[in-house]
Amino acid sequence: MLKNYFFRAFALLLLISATACKKKIKVQEDEVYSRHLQRQVKLTIISTPIPDDKNELNLLLLNDGQDLGQFRVKEIVDSLYREKLIQPLIVVGIAAGDRMKEYGVSENPDFMGRGDKADKYAAFIDDELYAFAKKKAGVRKFKSVVLAGTSLGGLSAFDVAWDHADKIDKVGIFSGSFWWRDKDDKAADYSDEKDRIMLNKIHSSRKKPHLQYWFYAGAKEEAGDRDKDGIIDVVDDTKDLVALIKSKNVCLPEDIMYTEDPNGMHDYASWSNHLPQFLIWAFPR
């Protein structure tokens, strides 16, 4: 009788332990070989508890995945999920290779030749990483797919999302490097209207991608002010891109969110302060 009691108690303990494990945020390291980039790409995968109905599972792809710790992604996702503010989610942090080559605007290197592999990075996400993430999660399709990044990784995220909106639903840009230009801004004939690569790409694009956009910029990120209007360049460049997207009528006005932090710096401390707002926007419950 006593033996039977202890057996049932032990079984109950195992059941409680297994249930608790299912409710925890999980983190694992992985990698995938990219034929487009010709290298192994290291990945950090963070997942909330997987729902019984996997059709409810969402995917967040993050550039500069080597910095997820500084970005406080695990802690913030865990907190928001426990508070029932976001939906079930898998985060795939993509460790950067040579970010000055792989991040940028596809087929449009800057005036120093940087970003010359941006098209290969976009192909990696579109052709290889998306399929890898679906297989890893055991789903045929995610409920939503979001791509995000900071600084140069933010420029990359916007570019990839714009060109591949058939797979990506939303894009998040923290302090995007929209200054990316095809001419030195010290050149006598430099012009913001003509030489900012991303803005020129969107201006001339005939695409109408079905995307939702979230932008962030901090008012204390830098001292640069090319047009001497008293507003730093990262804010000017971001607001100019937002205005351009709106003027092209590619989405509803409410599909574009712009947040400006008067005390925001160009660092992960500032970006992580706004990560909860972004995640709740991207995956609202």
CORKAPE-V8576 format. One record per pair of residues at least 24 apart in sequence whose C-alpha atoms are under 10 Angstrom apart, sorted by the first residue. I is the first residue (numbers start at 0). GAP is how many residues later the second one is. Records with the same first field share a line. If there is no record, write none. Layout:
# CORKAPE-V8576
I = GAP + GAP
This chain:
# CORKAPE-V8576
20 = 28
21 = 26 + 27 + 28 + 29
22 = 25 + 26 + 27 + 59
23 = 24 + 25 + 26 + 54 + 58
24 = 24 + 25 + 49 + 50 + 52 + 53 + 54 + 56 + 57 + 64 + 65
25 = 48 + 52 + 64
26 = 47 + 63 + 64 + 65
27 = 64
28 = 63 + 64
29 = 62 + 64
30 = 63 + 64 + 101
31 = 96 + 97 + 100
32 = 91 + 95 + 96
33 = 86 + 87 + 89 + 90 + 91 + 93 + 94 + 95
34 = 85 + 88 + 89 + 92 + 93
35 = 81 + 83 + 84 + 85 + 86 + 87 + 88 + 89 + 91 + 92
36 = 60 + 65 + 80 + 81 + 82 + 83 + 84 + 85 + 86 + 87
37 = 82 + 86
38 = 58
39 = 57
40 = 53 + 54 + 55 + 56 + 83 + 88
41 = 24 + 50 + 51 + 52 + 53 + 54 + 55
42 = 48 + 49 + 50 + 51 + 52 + 53 + 86
43 = 24 + 47 + 48 + 49 + 50 + 51
44 = 29 + 45 + 46 + 47 + 48 + 49 + 88 + 91
45 = 27 + 28 + 31 + 32 + 43 + 44 + 45 + 46 + 47
46 = 27 + 30 + 31 + 41 + 42 + 43 + 44 + 45 + 90
47 = 26 + 29 + 30 + 33 + 34 + 38 + 39 + 40 + 41 + 42 + 43
48 = 29 + 32 + 39 + 40 + 41
49 = 38 + 39 + 40 + 87
50 = 36 + 37 + 38
52 = 86
53 = 34 + 83 + 84 + 85 + 86 + 87 + 88 + 89
54 = 33 + 84 + 85 + 86 + 87 + 88 + 89
55 = 31 + 32 + 33 + 83 + 85 + 86 + 87 + 88
56 = 30 + 31 + 32 + 33 + 80 + 82 + 84 + 85 + 86 + 87 + 88
57 = 28 + 29 + 30 + 31 + 32 + 33 + 79 + 83 + 84 + 85 + 86 + 87 + 88 + 224 + 225
58 = 29 + 30 + 31 + 32 + 33 + 71 + 74 + 75 + 78 + 82 + 83 + 84 + 85 + 86 + 87 + 88 + 109 + 224
59 = 29 + 30 + 31 + 32 + 33 + 73 + 84 + 85 + 86 + 87 + 88 + 108 + 110 + 111 + 112 + 219 + 222 + 223
60 = 29 + 30 + 31 + 32 + 33 + 64 + 68 + 69 + 72 + 84 + 85 + 86 + 87 + 88 + 96 + 107 + 110
61 = 29 + 30 + 31 + 32 + 33 + 84 + 85 + 86 + 87 + 88 + 91 + 92 + 95 + 110
62 = 29 + 30 + 31 + 32 + 33 + 36 + 40 + 84 + 85 + 86 + 87 + 88 + 89 + 90 + 91 + 93 + 94
63 = 29 + 30 + 31 + 32 + 33 + 35 + 39 + 84 + 85 + 86 + 87 + 88 + 89 + 90
64 = 26 + 27 + 28 + 29 + 30 + 31 + 84 + 88
65 = 27 + 28 + 29 + 30 + 31
66 = 26 + 27 + 28 + 29 + 201
67 = 24 + 25 + 26 + 27 + 200 + 204
68 = 199
69 = 197 + 198 + 199 + 201 + 202
70 = 79 + 196 + 197 + 198 + 199 + 200 + 201 + 202 + 204
71 = 196 + 197 + 199 + 200 + 201 + 203
72 = 199 + 202 + 203 + 206
75 = 196 + 197 + 199 + 200 + 203
76 = 198 + 199 + 202 + 203
78 = 197
79 = 196 + 199 + 200
80 = 199 + 204
83 = 200 + 201
84 = 191 + 194 + 195 + 196 + 198 + 199 + 200
85 = 190 + 193 + 194 + 195 + 196 + 197 + 198 + 199
86 = 56 + 192 + 193 + 195 + 196 + 197 + 198
87 = 55 + 195 + 197
88 = 53 + 54 + 55 + 56 + 194
89 = 43 + 47 + 52 + 55
90 = 42 + 55 + 56
91 = 37 + 41 + 55
92 = 55 + 56
93 = 31 + 35
95 = 57
96 = 24
98 = 53 + 54 + 57
99 = 52 + 53
101 = 50 + 51 + 54
102 = 49 + 50 + 51 + 52 + 53 + 54 + 56 + 57
103 = 48 + 49 + 50 + 51 + 52 + 53 + 54 + 55 + 56 + 73 + 74 + 76 + 93 + 94
104 = 50 + 51 + 52 + 53 + 54 + 55 + 73 + 75 + 92 + 93 + 96
105 = 50 + 53 + 54 + 57 + 92 + 95
107 = 72 + 73 + 74 + 89 + 90 + 93
108 = 71 + 72 + 73 + 88
109 = 70 + 71 + 72 + 73 + 74 + 85 + 86 + 87
110 = 69 + 70 + 71 + 72 + 73 + 74 + 84 + 86
111 = 69 + 70 + 71 + 72
112 = 69
113 = 66 + 68
114 = 37 + 41 + 65
117 = 38 + 41 + 42
118 = 37 + 40 + 41
120 = 35 + 39
121 = 34 + 35 + 37 + 38 + 39 + 41 + 42
122 = 37 + 41
124 = 35 + 36 + 39 + 42
125 = 34 + 35 + 37 + 38 + 39 + 40 + 41 + 42
129 = 37 + 38
140 = 26
141 = 25
142 = 26 + 140
143 = 24 + 25 + 26 + 138 + 139
144 = 24 + 25 + 26 + 137 + 138
145 = 24 + 25 + 26 + 65 + 66 + 67 + 133 + 136 + 137
146 = 24 + 25 + 26 + 135
147 = 24 + 25 + 26 + 65 + 66 + 67 + 130
148 = 24 + 25 + 26 + 27
149 = 24 + 25 + 26 + 27 + 66 + 116 + 117 + 118 + 121
150 = 24 + 25 + 26 + 27 + 66 + 83 + 115 + 116
151 = 24 + 25 + 26 + 27 + 28
152 = 24
153 = 24 + 61 + 62
154 = 24 + 25 + 43
157 = 40 + 55 + 56 + 57
158 = 39 + 42 + 43
160 = 48 + 49 + 50 + 51 + 52
161 = 40 + 43 + 45 + 46 + 47 + 48 + 49
162 = 44 + 45 + 46
163 = 45 + 46 + 47
164 = 42 + 43 + 44 + 45 + 46 + 47
165 = 43 + 44 + 45
167 = 41 + 42 + 43 + 44
168 = 40 + 41 + 42 + 43 + 44 + 113
169 = 40 + 41 + 42 + 43 + 44 + 85 + 86 + 111 + 112 + 113
170 = 40 + 41 + 42 + 43 + 44 + 85 + 107 + 111
171 = 40 + 41 + 42 + 43 + 44 + 85 + 103 + 106 + 107 + 109 + 110
172 = 40 + 41 + 42 + 43 + 44 + 65 + 85 + 105
173 = 40 + 41 + 42 + 43 + 44 + 64 + 85 + 92 + 93 + 94 + 96 + 97 + 98 + 100 + 101 + 104
174 = 40 + 41 + 42 + 43 + 46 + 59 + 60 + 62 + 63 + 85 + 89 + 90 + 91 + 92 + 96
175 = 39 + 40 + 41 + 58 + 59 + 61 + 62
176 = 56 + 57 + 60 + 61
177 = 55 + 56 + 57 + 58 + 59 + 60 + 61 + 62 + 63
178 = 54 + 55 + 57 + 58 + 59
179 = 57
184 = 41
185 = 40
190 = 35 + 36
191 = 34 + 35 + 45
192 = 47
195 = 41
197 = 39 + 43
198 = 38 + 39 + 41 + 42 + 43 + 45 + 46
199 = 41 + 44
201 = 39 + 42 + 43 + 46
202 = 38 + 41 + 42 + 44 + 45
204 = 43
205 = 42 + 44
206 = 41 + 43
207 = 37 + 40 + 41 + 42 + 43
208 = 41 + 42
209 = 40 + 41 + 42 + 45
210 = 39 + 40 + 41 + 44 + 45
211 = 38 + 39 + 40 + 41 + 42 + 43 + 44 + 45 + 70
212 = 29 + 32 + 38 + 41 + 42 + 43 + 44 + 45 + 68 + 69
213 = 28 + 41 + 42 + 43 + 44 + 45 + 63 + 64 + 67 + 68
214 = 24 + 26 + 27 + 41 + 42 + 43 + 44 + 45 + 63
215 = 41 + 42 + 43 + 44 + 45 + 48 + 55 + 58 + 59 + 62
216 = 41 + 42 + 43 + 44 + 45 + 46 + 47 + 48 + 49 + 53 + 54
217 = 41 + 42 + 43 + 44 + 45 + 46 + 47 + 48 + 49 + 52 + 53
218 = 41 + 42 + 43 + 44 + 45 + 46 + 47
219 = 41 + 42 + 43 + 44 + 45 + 46
220 = 40 + 41 + 42 + 43 + 44 + 45 + 46 + 49
221 = 42 + 43 + 44
233 = 32
234 = 25 + 26
256 = 24
